[in-house]
Amino acid sequence: KQWYQRRVRGMREGKYYPAIGEIVAVPTKTGEYRRARVVETDDVGDKMVKVFHVDFGTFDIVKESKLRLISTDLLDSLPFLAQEFFLADLKPGCSSEGALDYFMEQVAERWLVAKVVERSPNGALHVHLWDCESKFPVSINRGLVDKDYATEIYELPDELTTDCSAYASQPSSSRTSILSY
């Protein structure tokens, strides 16, 4: 708990306002703290904020009063362990449970390559995602379009320009994530 402190920054007229992009500590139900980035403040409810857990890759909605500032020593010495990303060049076609189920079937326990197309100002990546476990790389983005779960905003690439066959042949225990720029 020495890494966390009560809010002192972001004060305006005697009231704390979390800033979008601010890195804070958020308590869990077990009383531990997780590092998180504030991603939404206005559209989540009165005195509530939406945060992205930078070490776990999950989102949560929490009370403003629960946020704590993090010591710069902790921010400087330990890099974030998760990376927020969005599928590039797509507009969601629907937010059905079927779309989520399809996406999870395509990515869970698979060897994937993310071709980075853009980086948002908040650090989130926009990627073309490829499954490299089959004989030829399969576009996850294209699969969502083909199943009518998403619509193309810009034309999606037909093939992966990175050779992922070497990665797919590695034992699953020795694989690491690949980001290609």
N, CA and C atoms as a LAMMPS dump frame, in Angstrom:
ITEM: TIMESTEP
0
ITEM: NUMBER OF ATOMS
543
ITEM: BOX BOUNDS ff ff ff
-5.0000000000000000e+02 5.0000000000000000e+02
-5.0000000000000000e+02 5.0000000000000000e+02
-5.0000000000000000e+02 5.0000000000000000e+02
ITEM: ATOMS id mol type element x y z
1 1 1 N 0.811 -1.201 0
2 1 2 C 0 0 0
3 1 3 C 0.854 1.265 0
4 2 1 N 2.168 1.126 0.201
5 2 2 C 3.017 2.31 0.179
6 2 3 C 3.086 2.909 -1.224
7 3 1 N 2.699 2.147 -2.244
8 3 2 C 2.76 2.629 -3.623
9 3 3 C 1.572 3.524 -3.968
10 4 1 N 0.522 3.486 -3.173
11 4 2 C -0.714 4.195 -3.489
12 4 3 C -0.938 5.327 -2.51
13 5 1 N -1.573 6.386 -2.959
14 5 2 C -1.838 7.521 -2.093
15 5 3 C -3.224 8.086 -2.376
16 6 1 N -3.731 8.828 -1.423
17 6 2 C -5.023 9.472 -1.627
18 6 3 C -4.887 10.453 -2.784
19 7 1 N -6.008 10.775 -3.374
20 7 2 C -6.003 11.684 -4.521
21 7 3 C -5.523 13.075 -4.104
22 8 1 N -4.606 13.628 -4.853
23 8 2 C -4.189 15.001 -4.602
24 8 3 C -4.168 15.804 -5.898
25 9 1 N -3.944 15.13 -7.025
26 9 2 C -3.961 15.823 -8.31
27 9 3 C -5.388 15.892 -8.817
28 10 1 N -5.6 16.602 -9.892
29 10 2 C -6.904 16.625 -10.52
30 10 3 C -7.957 17.351 -9.707
31 11 1 N -7.535 18.224 -8.821
32 11 2 C -8.486 18.952 -7.99
33 11 3 C -8.909 20.224 -8.733
34 12 1 N -10.211 20.458 -8.735
35 12 2 C -10.751 21.673 -9.324
36 12 3 C -11.929 22.085 -8.456
37 13 1 N -11.897 23.296 -7.925
38 13 2 C -12.957 23.781 -7.043
39 13 3 C -13.166 22.836 -5.861
40 14 1 N -12.073 22.272 -5.358
41 14 2 C -12.146 21.403 -4.195
42 14 3 C -12.656 20.002 -4.472
43 15 1 N -12.866 19.624 -5.732
44 15 2 C -13.379 18.302 -6.064
45 15 3 C -12.418 17.601 -7.017
46 16 1 N -12.261 16.286 -6.839
47 16 2 C -11.375 15.487 -7.682
48 16 3 C -12.089 15.089 -8.967
49 17 1 N -11.424 15.279 -10.105
50 17 2 C -11.936 14.854 -11.404
51 17 3 C -10.887 13.979 -12.061
52 18 1 N -11.137 12.683 -12.197
53 18 2 C -10.144 11.835 -12.865
54 18 3 C -10.056 12.201 -14.348
55 19 1 N -8.852 12.205 -14.847
56 19 2 C -8.631 12.543 -16.248
57 19 3 C -8.559 11.279 -17.092
58 20 1 N -9.128 11.332 -18.287
59 20 2 C -9.02 10.212 -19.207
60 20 3 C -7.546 10.017 -19.529
61 21 1 N -7.089 8.793 -19.436
62 21 2 C -5.688 8.474 -19.669
63 21 3 C -4.865 8.415 -18.391
64 22 1 N -5.389 8.916 -17.292
65 22 2 C -4.672 8.915 -16.019
66 22 3 C -4.505 7.482 -15.512
67 23 1 N -3.305 7.164 -15.029
68 23 2 C -3.043 5.847 -14.455
69 23 3 C -3.305 5.932 -12.958
70 24 1 N -4.151 5.022 -12.494
71 24 2 C -4.577 5.018 -11.093
72 24 3 C -4.504 3.596 -10.551
73 25 1 N -4.698 3.476 -9.25
74 25 2 C -4.832 2.164 -8.615
75 25 3 C -6.303 1.984 -8.252
76 26 1 N -6.824 0.776 -8.507
77 26 2 C -8.225 0.467 -8.247
78 26 3 C -8.27 -0.768 -7.348
79 27 1 N -9.027 -0.696 -6.246
80 27 2 C -9.094 -1.869 -5.36
81 27 3 C -9.956 -2.977 -5.963
82 28 1 N -9.585 -4.216 -5.675
83 28 2 C -10.385 -5.372 -6.08
84 28 3 C -11.296 -5.754 -4.913
85 29 1 N -12.159 -6.727 -5.135
86 29 2 C -13.059 -7.178 -4.071
87 29 3 C -12.297 -7.809 -2.912
88 30 1 N -11.074 -8.291 -3.194
89 30 2 C -10.271 -8.92 -2.14
90 30 3 C -9.403 -7.913 -1.386
91 31 1 N -9.472 -6.617 -1.784
92 31 2 C -8.705 -5.59 -1.091
93 31 3 C -7.351 -5.297 -1.716
94 32 1 N -6.954 -6.075 -2.707
95 32 2 C -5.711 -5.79 -3.418
96 32 3 C -5.957 -4.644 -4.389
97 33 1 N -4.87 -4.042 -4.868
98 33 2 C -4.989 -2.957 -5.839
99 33 3 C -4.443 -3.401 -7.183
100 34 1 N -5.078 -2.917 -8.246
101 34 2 C -4.618 -3.151 -9.616
102 34 3 C -4.376 -1.803 -10.281
103 35 1 N -3.339 -1.78 -11.124
104 35 2 C -3.098 -0.569 -11.904
105 35 3 C -4.129 -0.5 -13.028
106 36 1 N -4.622 0.706 -13.298
107 36 2 C -5.645 0.877 -14.325
108 36 3 C -5.506 2.25 -14.97
109 37 1 N -5.998 2.344 -16.201
110 37 2 C -6.033 3.622 -16.918
111 37 3 C -7.494 4.047 -17.032
112 38 1 N -7.785 5.289 -16.698
113 38 2 C -9.141 5.822 -16.835
114 38 3 C -9.448 5.968 -18.323
115 39 1 N -10.563 5.353 -18.77
116 39 2 C -10.913 5.416 -20.195
117 39 3 C -12.207 6.175 -20.464
118 40 1 N -13.09 6.28 -19.479
119 40 2 C -14.336 7.028 -19.645
120 40 3 C -14.727 7.618 -18.315
121 41 1 N -15.276 8.836 -18.366
122 41 2 C -15.714 9.454 -17.121
123 41 3 C -17.159 9.934 -17.182
124 42 1 N -17.604 10.443 -18.281
125 42 2 C -18.909 11.102 -18.349
126 42 3 C -20.085 10.172 -18.608
127 43 1 N -19.895 9.129 -19.4
128 43 2 C -21.012 8.31 -19.866
129 43 3 C -21.247 7.047 -19.056
130 44 1 N -20.636 6.919 -17.89
131 44 2 C -20.765 5.674 -17.134
132 44 3 C -21.673 5.78 -15.917
133 45 1 N -22.05 6.952 -15.537
134 45 2 C -22.9 7.111 -14.367
135 45 3 C -22.337 8.159 -13.44
136 46 1 N -23.167 8.616 -12.543
137 46 2 C -22.771 9.661 -11.605
138 46 3 C -21.648 9.178 -10.689
139 47 1 N -20.554 9.906 -10.707
140 47 2 C -19.386 9.628 -9.857
141 47 3 C -18.799 8.237 -10.095
142 48 1 N -18.937 7.738 -11.326
143 48 2 C -18.381 6.441 -11.721
144 48 3 C -17.426 6.669 -12.892
145 49 1 N -16.417 5.807 -13.021
146 49 2 C -15.488 5.87 -14.15
147 49 3 C -15.269 4.469 -14.703
148 50 1 N -14.958 4.405 -15.975
149 50 2 C -14.597 3.138 -16.609
150 50 3 C -13.082 3.1 -16.695
151 51 1 N -12.491 1.969 -16.274
152 51 2 C -11.035 1.827 -16.279
153 51 3 C -10.629 0.571 -17.045
154 52 1 N -9.42 0.604 -17.586
155 52 2 C -8.797 -0.545 -18.249
156 52 3 C -7.665 -1.011 -17.345
157 53 1 N -7.731 -2.257 -16.872
158 53 2 C -6.682 -2.817 -16.01
159 53 3 C -5.461 -3.121 -16.878
160 54 1 N -4.406 -2.321 -16.727
161 54 2 C -3.257 -2.358 -17.621
162 54 3 C -2.386 -3.606 -17.469
163 55 1 N -2.614 -4.392 -16.429
164 55 2 C -1.851 -5.622 -16.253
165 55 3 C -2.692 -6.87 -16.506
166 56 1 N -3.99 -6.71 -16.678
167 56 2 C -4.872 -7.855 -16.846
168 56 3 C -5.674 -7.804 -18.14
169 57 1 N -5.779 -6.633 -18.775
170 57 2 C -6.495 -6.509 -20.036
171 57 3 C -8 -6.512 -19.896
172 58 1 N -8.516 -6.19 -18.721
173 58 2 C -9.963 -6.184 -18.506
174 58 3 C -10.446 -4.765 -18.217
175 59 1 N -11.744 -4.559 -18.378
176 59 2 C -12.374 -3.272 -18.088
177 59 3 C -13.237 -3.415 -16.847
178 60 1 N -13.463 -2.292 -16.158
179 60 2 C -14.3 -2.291 -14.97
180 60 3 C -14.893 -0.897 -14.816
181 61 1 N -16.013 -0.818 -14.136
182 61 2 C -16.619 0.469 -13.789
183 61 3 C -16.56 0.576 -12.269
184 62 1 N -15.947 1.673 -11.792
185 62 2 C -15.725 1.837 -10.353
186 62 3 C -16.113 3.249 -9.913
187 63 1 N -16.306 3.41 -8.617
188 63 2 C -16.6 4.726 -8.05
189 63 3 C -15.342 5.586 -8.093
190 64 1 N -15.516 6.868 -8.409
191 64 2 C -14.382 7.807 -8.394
192 64 3 C -13.665 7.789 -7.053
193 65 1 N -14.423 7.681 -5.98
194 65 2 C -13.844 7.758 -4.641
195 65 3 C -12.902 6.596 -4.339
196 66 1 N -12.961 5.513 -5.114
197 66 2 C -12.099 4.345 -4.893
198 66 3 C -10.743 4.481 -5.596
199 67 1 N -10.618 5.441 -6.511
200 67 2 C -9.374 5.603 -7.261
201 67 3 C -8.269 6.14 -6.371
202 68 1 N -7.061 5.656 -6.588
203 68 2 C -5.887 6.136 -5.867
204 68 3 C -4.795 6.447 -6.876
205 69 1 N -4.006 7.456 -6.572
206 69 2 C -2.847 7.76 -7.409
207 69 3 C -1.771 6.724 -7.156
208 70 1 N -0.926 6.528 -8.137
209 70 2 C 0.158 5.554 -8.02
210 70 3 C 1.484 6.287 -7.971
211 71 1 N 2.37 5.829 -7.126
212 71 2 C 3.715 6.388 -7.04
213 71 3 C 4.401 6.287 -8.402
214 72 1 N 5.083 7.344 -8.793
215 72 2 C 5.791 7.311 -10.072
216 72 3 C 6.877 6.238 -10.082
217 73 1 N 7.404 5.874 -8.915
218 73 2 C 8.393 4.789 -8.842
219 73 3 C 7.808 3.491 -9.388
220 74 1 N 6.569 3.203 -9.051
221 74 2 C 5.923 1.981 -9.517
222 74 3 C 5.625 2.056 -11.014
223 75 1 N 5.238 3.213 -11.489
224 75 2 C 4.952 3.358 -12.914
225 75 3 C 6.224 3.244 -13.755
226 76 1 N 7.307 3.805 -13.257
227 76 2 C 8.562 3.806 -14.009
228 76 3 C 9.28 2.463 -13.973
229 77 1 N 9.085 1.679 -12.91
230 77 2 C 9.877 0.46 -12.747
231 77 3 C 9.207 -0.806 -13.268
232 78 1 N 7.902 -0.771 -13.505
233 78 2 C 7.194 -1.981 -13.91
234 78 3 C 6.33 -1.691 -15.132
235 79 1 N 6.686 -2.23 -16.315
236 79 2 C 5.884 -1.966 -17.513
237 79 3 C 4.509 -2.631 -17.408
238 80 1 N 3.553 -2.108 -18.158
239 80 2 C 2.219 -2.696 -18.187
240 80 3 C 2.286 -4.081 -18.806
241 81 1 N 1.475 -4.996 -18.318
242 81 2 C 1.523 -6.386 -18.767
243 81 3 C 0.42 -6.743 -19.76
244 82 1 N -0.481 -5.815 -20.044
245 82 2 C -1.556 -6.049 -21.013
246 82 3 C -1.554 -4.904 -22.023
247 83 1 N -2.08 -5.17 -23.209
248 83 2 C -2.148 -4.155 -24.25
249 83 3 C -3.579 -4.079 -24.773
250 84 1 N -4.175 -2.913 -24.677
251 84 2 C -5.512 -2.709 -25.223
252 84 3 C -5.407 -2.632 -26.744
253 85 1 N -6.345 -3.299 -27.443
254 85 2 C -6.347 -3.203 -28.897
255 85 3 C -7.76 -3.311 -29.444
256 86 1 N -7.901 -2.851 -30.672
257 86 2 C -9.165 -2.921 -31.401
258 86 3 C -8.878 -3.55 -32.757
259 87 1 N -9.854 -4.223 -33.333
260 87 2 C -9.695 -4.765 -34.667
261 87 3 C -9.82 -3.613 -35.661
262 88 1 N -8.793 -3.45 -36.489
263 88 2 C -8.711 -2.319 -37.407
264 88 3 C -9.657 -2.474 -38.586
265 89 1 N -10.092 -1.328 -39.087
266 89 2 C -10.865 -1.233 -40.331
267 89 3 C -12.218 -1.909 -40.269
268 90 1 N -12.755 -2.102 -39.063
269 90 2 C -14.061 -2.73 -38.898
270 90 3 C -14.999 -1.826 -38.117
271 91 1 N -16.272 -1.939 -38.445
272 91 2 C -17.333 -1.324 -37.657
273 91 3 C -18.191 -2.475 -37.171
274 92 1 N -18.443 -2.552 -35.859
275 92 2 C -19.262 -3.666 -35.371
276 92 3 C -20.609 -3.704 -36.079
277 93 1 N -21.004 -4.896 -36.507
278 93 2 C -22.291 -5.058 -37.168
279 93 3 C -23.379 -5.315 -36.161
280 94 1 N -23.026 -5.972 -35.081
281 94 2 C -23.974 -6.24 -34.005
282 94 3 C -23.18 -6.563 -32.754
283 95 1 N -23.805 -6.443 -31.628
284 95 2 C -23.115 -6.755 -30.377
285 95 3 C -23.755 -7.978 -29.73
286 96 1 N -24.144 -8.902 -30.562
287 96 2 C -24.817 -10.092 -30.047
288 96 3 C -23.838 -11.013 -29.33
289 97 1 N -24.404 -11.867 -28.518
290 97 2 C -23.59 -12.862 -27.836
291 97 3 C -22.957 -13.804 -28.862
292 98 1 N -23.645 -14.017 -29.988
293 98 2 C -23.102 -14.861 -31.046
294 98 3 C -21.801 -14.317 -31.6
295 99 1 N -21.717 -12.996 -31.733
296 99 2 C -20.491 -12.368 -32.236
297 99 3 C -19.342 -12.594 -31.264
298 100 1 N -19.613 -12.416 -29.98
299 100 2 C -18.577 -12.634 -28.966
300 100 3 C -18.163 -14.105 -28.934
301 101 1 N -19.128 -15 -28.988
302 101 2 C -18.82 -16.438 -28.995
303 101 3 C -17.955 -16.802 -30.195
304 102 1 N -18.317 -16.274 -31.373
305 102 2 C -17.54 -16.552 -32.587
306 102 3 C -16.102 -16.035 -32.42
307 103 1 N -15.971 -14.802 -31.947
308 103 2 C -14.638 -14.225 -31.771
309 103 3 C -13.806 -15.067 -30.807
310 104 1 N -14.388 -15.45 -29.678
311 104 2 C -13.651 -16.235 -28.687
312 104 3 C -13.237 -17.598 -29.244
313 105 1 N -14.096 -18.219 -30.054
314 105 2 C -13.738 -19.501 -30.689
315 105 3 C -12.529 -19.334 -31.605
316 106 1 N -12.44 -18.185 -32.263
317 106 2 C -11.363 -17.949 -33.212
318 106 3 C -10.029 -17.617 -32.555
319 107 1 N -10.06 -17.067 -31.337
320 107 2 C -8.811 -16.596 -30.731
321 107 3 C -8.347 -17.383 -29.512
322 108 1 N -9.247 -18.067 -28.832
323 108 2 C -8.873 -18.771 -27.601
324 108 3 C -7.919 -19.918 -27.898
325 109 1 N -6.842 -19.985 -27.123
326 109 2 C -5.87 -21.079 -27.237
327 109 3 C -5.29 -21.196 -28.646
328 110 1 N -5.127 -20.072 -29.334
329 110 2 C -4.579 -20.068 -30.689
330 110 3 C -3.294 -19.254 -30.725
331 111 1 N -2.502 -19.541 -31.722
332 111 2 C -1.293 -18.782 -31.984
333 111 3 C -1.669 -17.689 -32.958
334 112 1 N -1.621 -16.418 -32.521
335 112 2 C -2.084 -15.285 -33.318
336 112 3 C -0.961 -14.309 -33.608
337 113 1 N -1.084 -13.627 -34.739
338 113 2 C -0.199 -12.518 -35.073
339 113 3 C -1.089 -11.292 -35.236
340 114 1 N -0.681 -10.187 -34.61
341 114 2 C -1.408 -8.924 -34.729
342 114 3 C -0.578 -7.977 -35.577
343 115 1 N -1.098 -7.615 -36.732
344 115 2 C -0.435 -6.644 -37.606
345 115 3 C -0.952 -5.263 -37.212
346 116 1 N -0.104 -4.441 -36.609
347 116 2 C -0.511 -3.135 -36.098
348 116 3 C -0.651 -2.157 -37.255
349 117 1 N -1.826 -1.534 -37.33
350 117 2 C -2.133 -0.575 -38.384
351 117 3 C -2.026 0.851 -37.86
352 118 1 N -2.383 1.035 -36.589
353 118 2 C -2.433 2.38 -36.02
354 118 3 C -2.317 2.287 -34.504
355 119 1 N -1.84 3.365 -33.902
356 119 2 C -1.806 3.487 -32.436
357 119 3 C -2.62 4.72 -32.066
358 120 1 N -3.62 4.541 -31.2
359 120 2 C -4.453 5.656 -30.731
360 120 3 C -3.645 6.541 -29.793
361 121 1 N -4.078 7.79 -29.604
362 121 2 C -3.37 8.668 -28.658
363 121 3 C -3.299 8.086 -27.247
364 122 1 N -4.278 7.25 -26.859
365 122 2 C -4.248 6.652 -25.517
366 122 3 C -3.375 5.402 -25.458
367 123 1 N -2.751 5.029 -26.575
368 123 2 C -1.85 3.881 -26.601
369 123 3 C -2.475 2.591 -27.108
370 124 1 N -3.795 2.565 -27.294
371 124 2 C -4.455 1.36 -27.803
372 124 3 C -4.028 1.114 -29.249
373 125 1 N -3.862 -0.146 -29.591
374 125 2 C -3.463 -0.521 -30.943
375 125 3 C -4.688 -0.893 -31.77
376 126 1 N -4.624 -0.615 -33.062
377 126 2 C -5.639 -1.048 -34.018
378 126 3 C -4.934 -2.076 -34.902
379 127 1 N -5.464 -3.303 -34.913
380 127 2 C -4.726 -4.404 -35.527
381 127 3 C -5.575 -5.206 -36.504
382 128 1 N -4.883 -5.832 -37.445
383 128 2 C -5.439 -6.917 -38.236
384 128 3 C -4.939 -8.18 -37.541
385 129 1 N -5.858 -9.025 -37.118
386 129 2 C -5.524 -10.199 -36.315
387 129 3 C -5.576 -11.448 -37.184
388 130 1 N -4.524 -12.273 -37.083
389 130 2 C -4.398 -13.473 -37.924
390 130 3 C -4.177 -14.71 -37.07
391 131 1 N -4.884 -15.775 -37.405
392 131 2 C -4.688 -17.087 -36.781
393 131 3 C -3.621 -17.801 -37.592
394 132 1 N -2.523 -18.157 -36.94
395 132 2 C -1.399 -18.79 -37.638
396 132 3 C -1.303 -20.286 -37.383
397 133 1 N -2.341 -20.892 -36.86
398 133 2 C -2.269 -22.317 -36.553
399 133 3 C -2.7 -23.211 -37.711
400 134 1 N -3.353 -22.651 -38.722
401 134 2 C -3.731 -23.468 -39.873
402 134 3 C -2.63 -23.391 -40.931
403 135 1 N -2.789 -24.136 -42.011
404 135 2 C -1.762 -24.194 -43.054
405 135 3 C -1.457 -22.799 -43.612
406 136 1 N -2.518 -21.991 -43.787
407 136 2 C -2.354 -20.618 -44.253
408 136 3 C -2.964 -19.687 -43.211
409 137 1 N -2.354 -18.507 -42.971
410 137 2 C -2.915 -17.584 -41.978
411 137 3 C -4.366 -17.221 -42.307
412 138 1 N -5.203 -17.18 -41.279
413 138 2 C -6.618 -16.863 -41.442
414 138 3 C -6.896 -15.525 -40.757
415 139 1 N -7.523 -14.605 -41.47
416 139 2 C -7.83 -13.282 -40.933
417 139 3 C -9.045 -13.347 -40.012
418 140 1 N -8.842 -12.996 -38.754
419 140 2 C -9.94 -12.928 -37.797
420 140 3 C -10.874 -11.779 -38.178
421 141 1 N -10.301 -10.646 -38.614
422 141 2 C -11.109 -9.504 -39.036
423 141 3 C -12.042 -9.913 -40.18
424 142 1 N -11.49 -10.597 -41.183
425 142 2 C -12.276 -11.025 -42.352
426 142 3 C -13.369 -12.002 -41.922
427 143 1 N -13.076 -12.903 -41.008
428 143 2 C -14.063 -13.861 -40.538
429 143 3 C -15.268 -13.184 -39.9
430 144 1 N -15.038 -12.118 -39.153
431 144 2 C -16.144 -11.378 -38.543
432 144 3 C -17.027 -10.715 -39.608
433 145 1 N -16.392 -10.224 -40.679
434 145 2 C -17.152 -9.629 -41.78
435 145 3 C -17.949 -10.704 -42.513
436 146 1 N -17.289 -11.822 -42.805
437 146 2 C -17.957 -12.908 -43.531
438 146 3 C -19.165 -13.459 -42.781
439 147 1 N -19.128 -13.423 -41.462
440 147 2 C -20.243 -13.92 -40.635
441 147 3 C -21.263 -12.813 -40.325
442 148 1 N -21.077 -11.631 -40.92
443 148 2 C -21.964 -10.477 -40.693
444 148 3 C -21.95 -9.968 -39.253
445 149 1 N -20.852 -10.196 -38.536
446 149 2 C -20.711 -9.645 -37.196
447 149 3 C -20.047 -8.268 -37.231
448 150 1 N -19.494 -7.888 -38.391
449 150 2 C -18.844 -6.593 -38.553
450 150 3 C -18.924 -6.178 -40.016
451 151 1 N -18.677 -4.879 -40.257
452 151 2 C -18.672 -4.321 -41.602
453 151 3 C -17.309 -3.694 -41.849
454 152 1 N -16.79 -3.861 -43.062
455 152 2 C -15.513 -3.236 -43.414
456 152 3 C -15.676 -1.722 -43.518
457 153 1 N -14.778 -0.984 -42.898
458 153 2 C -14.73 0.467 -43.088
459 153 3 C -13.759 0.75 -44.235
460 154 1 N -12.628 0.077 -44.208
461 154 2 C -11.632 0.129 -45.274
462 154 3 C -11.362 -1.305 -45.705
463 155 1 N -10.842 -1.466 -46.886
464 155 2 C -10.597 -2.815 -47.409
465 155 3 C -9.595 -3.563 -46.528
466 156 1 N -9.957 -4.769 -46.183
467 156 2 C -9.076 -5.611 -45.363
468 156 3 C -8.045 -6.304 -46.24
469 157 1 N -6.836 -6.538 -45.713
470 157 2 C -5.822 -7.251 -46.506
471 157 3 C -6.232 -8.704 -46.728
472 158 1 N -5.858 -9.233 -47.885
473 158 2 C -6.187 -10.621 -48.227
474 158 3 C -5.166 -11.614 -47.706
475 159 1 N -3.963 -11.115 -47.426
476 159 2 C -2.94 -12.032 -46.919
477 159 3 C -2.047 -11.337 -45.916
478 160 1 N -1.447 -12.137 -45.071
479 160 2 C -0.519 -11.651 -44.062
480 160 3 C 0.857 -11.528 -44.693
481 161 1 N 1.502 -10.383 -44.493
482 161 2 C 2.823 -10.169 -45.088
483 161 3 C 3.958 -10.667 -44.203
484 162 1 N 3.643 -11.125 -43.009
485 162 2 C 4.627 -11.7 -42.101
486 162 3 C 4.517 -13.216 -42.182
487 163 1 N 5.629 -13.909 -42.283
488 163 2 C 5.602 -15.377 -42.316
489 163 3 C 5.427 -15.888 -40.898
490 164 1 N 4.277 -16.485 -40.632
491 164 2 C 4.037 -16.955 -39.264
492 164 3 C 4.205 -18.466 -39.141
493 165 1 N 4.649 -19.127 -40.181
494 165 2 C 4.796 -20.588 -40.116
495 165 3 C 5.841 -20.999 -39.079
496 166 1 N 6.878 -20.196 -38.907
497 166 2 C 7.917 -20.528 -37.926
498 166 3 C 7.359 -20.456 -36.504
499 167 1 N 6.451 -19.512 -36.249
500 167 2 C 5.875 -19.379 -34.921
501 167 3 C 4.911 -20.511 -34.623
502 168 1 N 4.114 -20.888 -35.601
503 168 2 C 3.088 -21.911 -35.4
504 168 3 C 3.699 -23.273 -35.094
505 169 1 N 4.925 -23.515 -35.532
506 169 2 C 5.55 -24.818 -35.306
507 169 3 C 6.189 -24.937 -33.926
508 170 1 N 6.26 -23.832 -33.173
509 170 2 C 6.85 -23.874 -31.834
510 170 3 C 5.896 -24.547 -30.86
511 171 1 N 6.421 -25.237 -29.855
512 171 2 C 5.541 -25.786 -28.818
513 171 3 C 4.794 -24.658 -28.126
514 172 1 N 3.544 -24.901 -27.751
515 172 2 C 2.72 -23.835 -27.173
516 172 3 C 3.345 -23.251 -25.911
517 173 1 N 4.093 -24.019 -25.151
518 173 2 C 4.691 -23.514 -23.914
519 173 3 C 5.787 -22.494 -24.166
520 174 1 N 6.376 -22.474 -25.378
521 174 2 C 7.473 -21.549 -25.645
522 174 3 C 7.041 -20.367 -26.496
523 175 1 N 5.767 -20.288 -26.818
524 175 2 C 5.292 -19.19 -27.681
525 175 3 C 5.11 -17.912 -26.894
526 176 1 N 5.345 -16.819 -27.577
527 176 2 C 5.041 -15.506 -27.04
528 176 3 C 4.205 -14.77 -28.068
529 177 1 N 3.559 -13.702 -27.652
530 177 2 C 2.73 -12.935 -28.567
531 177 3 C 3.614 -12.218 -29.57
532 178 1 N 3.111 -12.091 -30.786
533 178 2 C 3.854 -11.399 -31.838
534 178 3 C 3.053 -10.186 -32.27
535 179 1 N 3.688 -9.02 -32.208
536 179 2 C 3.097 -7.812 -32.759
537 179 3 C 3.969 -7.398 -33.928
538 180 1 N 3.351 -7.165 -35.064
539 180 2 C 4.098 -6.797 -36.258
540 180 3 C 3.697 -5.389 -36.668
541 181 1 N 4.686 -4.513 -36.859
542 181 2 C 4.399 -3.121 -37.246
543 181 3 C 4.661 -2.941 -38.714
